Amino acid sequence: MSDPMAEEQVFNQPPPFADVNLIAADTPLREAAGLAAGELLPFGAEWGSQARLALGRHANENPPRLRTHDPQGRRLDLVEFHPAYHALMGHSHAAGLAHSTWAGGSHVARAARLFVIAQVEAGHVCPLTMTHAAPAALAAAPTLLAEWLPRINAGPYDSRFVPFWEKSSVTLGMGMTEKQGGTDVRANITRAEAIGGDDYEITGHKWFFSAPMSDAFLVLAQANGGLTCFLVPRFRPDGAVNALHLQRLKDKLGNRSNASSEVEFARAFAWRVGAEGRGVATIIEMVQLTRLDCAVSSAGLMRMALALAVHHARHRTVFSKRLIDQPAMTAVLADLALESEAATALVFRLAVSFDRAKDDPLEAARARLLTPAVKFSVCKAAPGFIYEAMEALGGNAYVEESPLPRLYREAPVNAIWEGSGNVMALDLLRVAGRDAAATRAVISALAQEAREVPGALEAARDIADSLTGEHLESRARSIAERLAALAAAAALAAHAPGALAHAFGTTRLMRPRALFGANPIAEPAWLLDRALTEP
Ligand SMILES: Cc1cc2nc3c(=O)[nH]c(=O)nc-3n(C[C@H](O)[C@H](O)[C@H](O)COP(=O)(O)OP(=O)(O)OC[C@H]3O[C@@H](n4cnc5c(N)ncnc54)[C@H](O)[C@@H]3O)c2cc1C
């Protein structure tokens, strides 16, 4: 007689979600990113493997530790990471996440990889995204760009704490936020003193300073001519360790594999990037890229939560019927699938605009106008979405062995850093106010692309009217949300099945979106077949 406590007696629990090809299983991603048949399949298998998923878990269960001093009291200012973090960095670096668009790759191709790695471990996305974005700011100092871009583009990942000129490749971070002002960087009090030519010394602090083991940082500080951007290396050109004193690591809600420090600069050596007084204009070029990454990464988090929920519901039976076939659950999951596919389509269409911007003024205007709206809408949607997916799995998803708690804790940060929600909505108004003609052209292009989607033409009219009305700032969020929904409808109209775009229009454009599962989707079941392809 078999032992009733034996492991094989566990039944009506789904098989582990592991050794899944994260590209092959994801039709919405393949279509939104325009992947050719077979493209990125080895990458999808690698990142969905049991071994890679385990690296994500280990990197978060063993967060980085700060070593400020050695036993004799000498400053170290070192952060030690678990080997799993470095392994993830190595794999993502090798896949081009830190540099591919500067080496001829497209933003869309990089976004497809980013979307996948964020599903597995989002903490290590931070150093990759800052490194990838840094050359956009360095462009204001052509000599520095010429020196540093080859180092960024080089390989492989090199985690050693040695001078940058000895490394096989470098990573970069950025420091803007101070205690008295994050959004309002003009309130920065950190000082920069010129010491000859483009060399400066920085004295002051940064209140948030992520990835402090990076090889150099884009930092804002007040010079005589006003707020200015600088490149602060971890090692001075004479080979001495630069005076970046790491005070503490933040004890964060999520994003735990990534180190976010507080730092003090004690006459730290720096090179000026761009003219004195042009700090915001210089660093904003970098931030535009990191905002795209935040949105792609949040769409990736949503995707993993959806996949886990659909997988569970397919393999779990309640009251003699699979959970996925219980009408109330079908309605919830189909609504989540619709939301996830819309977010995916939206972020990839935005990445297309980044690729086309240099040759096409309308696409450049589209990237400028939609980046804040898309970052606002997708990053803000992710926490609520992941919570709902968590509930679909029941108690198992509330337990730390499940990836859901980590996804849930990770999600809010993308809405906070690189410009918080209100800041994004206000930025959209600023862009629209600066170039009304370009804004009208973008809105009318979106309306034209989405014309078959119910509610799209009305939404376009509402947005255009709202932008000319009064008390704009108090309506900033509603304008941003509606513009992102219109852009999502346009993106779905281009690639997704007509019925899906139609369902999006009837539930998201014609009426305000209700709770997941309360939005009337006429035929929900096929959305779930499409959402997750399992063997
Ligand atoms: C985990 C983590 C890592 C980080 N890493 C870095 C880093 O590496 N480098 C770095 O420079 N920063 C970093 N930050 C800081 C982050 O960018 C800031 O927290 C963010 O920009 C908001 O700034 P703040 O915290 O000073 O909040 P505040 O600027 O005080 O904003 C608070 C709230 O007010 C809202 N708000 C601001 N202005 C307006 C307005 N005019 N009207 C209406 N509402 C407004 C904002 O949207 C926000 O919701 C990190 C933050 C976190 C959480």
The ligand as an SDF file (V2000), in Angstrom:
LIG
                    3D

 53 58  0  0  0  0  0  0  0  0999 V2000
   15.0570   52.0740   -5.5210 C   0  0  0  0  0  0  0  0  0  0  0  0
   15.3820   53.4500   -5.9920 C   0  0  0  0  0  0  0  0  0  0  0  0
   16.5760   53.6740   -6.6350 C   0  0  0  0  0  0  0  0  0  0  0  0
   16.9050   54.9570   -7.0850 C   0  0  0  0  0  0  0  0  0  0  0  0
   18.0970   55.1540   -7.7230 N   0  0  0  0  0  0  0  0  0  0  0  0
   18.4340   56.4130   -8.1250 C   0  0  0  0  0  0  0  0  0  0  0  0
   19.6830   56.6670   -8.7620 C   0  0  0  0  0  0  0  0  0  0  0  0
   20.4710   55.7580   -9.0090 O   0  0  0  0  0  0  0  0  0  0  0  0
   19.9920   57.9370   -9.0930 N   0  0  0  0  0  0  0  0  0  0  0  0
   19.1330   58.9740   -8.8520 C   0  0  0  0  0  0  0  0  0  0  0  0
   19.4550   60.1010   -9.1700 O   0  0  0  0  0  0  0  0  0  0  0  0
   17.9470   58.7620   -8.2600 N   0  0  0  0  0  0  0  0  0  0  0  0
   17.5690   57.5110   -7.8950 C   0  0  0  0  0  0  0  0  0  0  0  0
   16.3600   57.2910   -7.2840 N   0  0  0  0  0  0  0  0  0  0  0  0
   15.5390   58.4280   -6.9230 C   0  0  0  0  0  0  0  0  0  0  0  0
   14.3160   58.6400   -7.7650 C   0  0  0  0  0  0  0  0  0  0  0  0
   14.6590   59.0040   -9.0620 O   0  0  0  0  0  0  0  0  0  0  0  0
   13.4730   59.6930   -7.0290 C   0  0  0  0  0  0  0  0  0  0  0  0
   12.9880   59.0880   -5.8580 O   0  0  0  0  0  0  0  0  0  0  0  0
   12.3450   60.2280   -7.8740 C   0  0  0  0  0  0  0  0  0  0  0  0
   12.8460   60.9590   -8.9500 O   0  0  0  0  0  0  0  0  0  0  0  0
   11.3980   61.1110   -7.0540 C   0  0  0  0  0  0  0  0  0  0  0  0
   12.1150   62.0790   -6.3660 O   0  0  0  0  0  0  0  0  0  0  0  0
   11.9200   62.2720   -4.7950 P   0  0  0  0  0  0  0  0  0  0  0  0
   12.0390   60.9340   -4.1470 O   0  0  0  0  0  0  0  0  0  0  0  0
   12.8210   63.3370   -4.3330 O   0  0  0  0  0  0  0  0  0  0  0  0
   10.4120   62.7120   -4.6140 O   0  0  0  0  0  0  0  0  0  0  0  0
    9.7960   64.1750   -4.9150 P   0  0  0  0  0  0  0  0  0  0  0  0
   10.5340   64.8260   -6.0020 O   0  0  0  0  0  0  0  0  0  0  0  0
    9.6390   64.8890   -3.6390 O   0  0  0  0  0  0  0  0  0  0  0  0
    8.3700   63.7590   -5.4650 O   0  0  0  0  0  0  0  0  0  0  0  0
    7.3460   63.2360   -4.6010 C   0  0  0  0  0  0  0  0  0  0  0  0
    6.0570   63.1200   -5.3840 C   0  0  0  0  0  0  0  0  0  0  0  0
    5.6720   64.3970   -5.8370 O   0  0  0  0  0  0  0  0  0  0  0  0
    5.2990   64.3430   -7.2020 C   0  0  0  0  0  0  0  0  0  0  0  0
    5.5710   65.6420   -7.8190 N   0  0  0  0  0  0  0  0  0  0  0  0
    6.7680   66.2040   -8.0600 C   0  0  0  0  0  0  0  0  0  0  0  0
    6.6100   67.3870   -8.6790 N   0  0  0  0  0  0  0  0  0  0  0  0
    5.2780   67.5950   -8.8070 C   0  0  0  0  0  0  0  0  0  0  0  0
    4.4790   68.6530   -9.3360 C   0  0  0  0  0  0  0  0  0  0  0  0
    5.0240   69.7420   -9.8830 N   0  0  0  0  0  0  0  0  0  0  0  0
    3.1370   68.5290   -9.2840 N   0  0  0  0  0  0  0  0  0  0  0  0
    2.5650   67.4330   -8.7580 C   0  0  0  0  0  0  0  0  0  0  0  0
    3.2590   66.4110   -8.2360 N   0  0  0  0  0  0  0  0  0  0  0  0
    4.6130   66.4860   -8.2580 C   0  0  0  0  0  0  0  0  0  0  0  0
    6.1200   63.2200   -7.7890 C   0  0  0  0  0  0  0  0  0  0  0  0
    5.4660   62.6430   -8.9330 O   0  0  0  0  0  0  0  0  0  0  0  0
    6.1720   62.2430   -6.6240 C   0  0  0  0  0  0  0  0  0  0  0  0
    5.0700   61.3890   -6.6880 O   0  0  0  0  0  0  0  0  0  0  0  0
   16.0050   56.0150   -6.8660 C   0  0  0  0  0  0  0  0  0  0  0  0
   14.7930   55.7770   -6.2190 C   0  0  0  0  0  0  0  0  0  0  0  0
   14.4790   54.5120   -5.7920 C   0  0  0  0  0  0  0  0  0  0  0  0
   13.1700   54.2820   -5.0860 C   0  0  0  0  0  0  0  0  0  0  0  0
  1  2  1  0
  2  3  1  0
  2 52  2  0
  3  4  2  0
  4  5  1  0
  4 50  1  0
  5  6  2  0
  6  7  1  0
  6 13  1  0
  7  8  2  0
  7  9  1  0
  9 10  1  0
 10 11  2  0
 10 12  1  0
 12 13  2  0
 13 14  1  0
 14 15  1  0
 14 50  1  0
 15 16  1  0
 16 17  1  0
 16 18  1  0
 18 19  1  0
 18 20  1  0
 20 21  1  0
 20 22  1  0
 22 23  1  0
 23 24  1  0
 24 25  2  0
 24 26  1  0
 24 27  1  0
 27 28  1  0
 28 29  2  0
 28 30  1  0
 28 31  1  0
 31 32  1  0
 32 33  1  0
 33 34  1  0
 33 48  1  0
 34 35  1  0
 35 36  1  0
 35 46  1  0
 36 37  1  0
 36 45  1  0
 37 38  2  0
 38 39  1  0
 39 40  1  0
 39 45  2  0
 40 41  1  0
 40 42  2  0
 42 43  1  0
 43 44  2  0
 44 45  1  0
 46 47  1  0
 46 48  1  0
 48 49  1  0
 50 51  2  0
 51 52  1  0
 52 53  1  0
M  END
$$$$
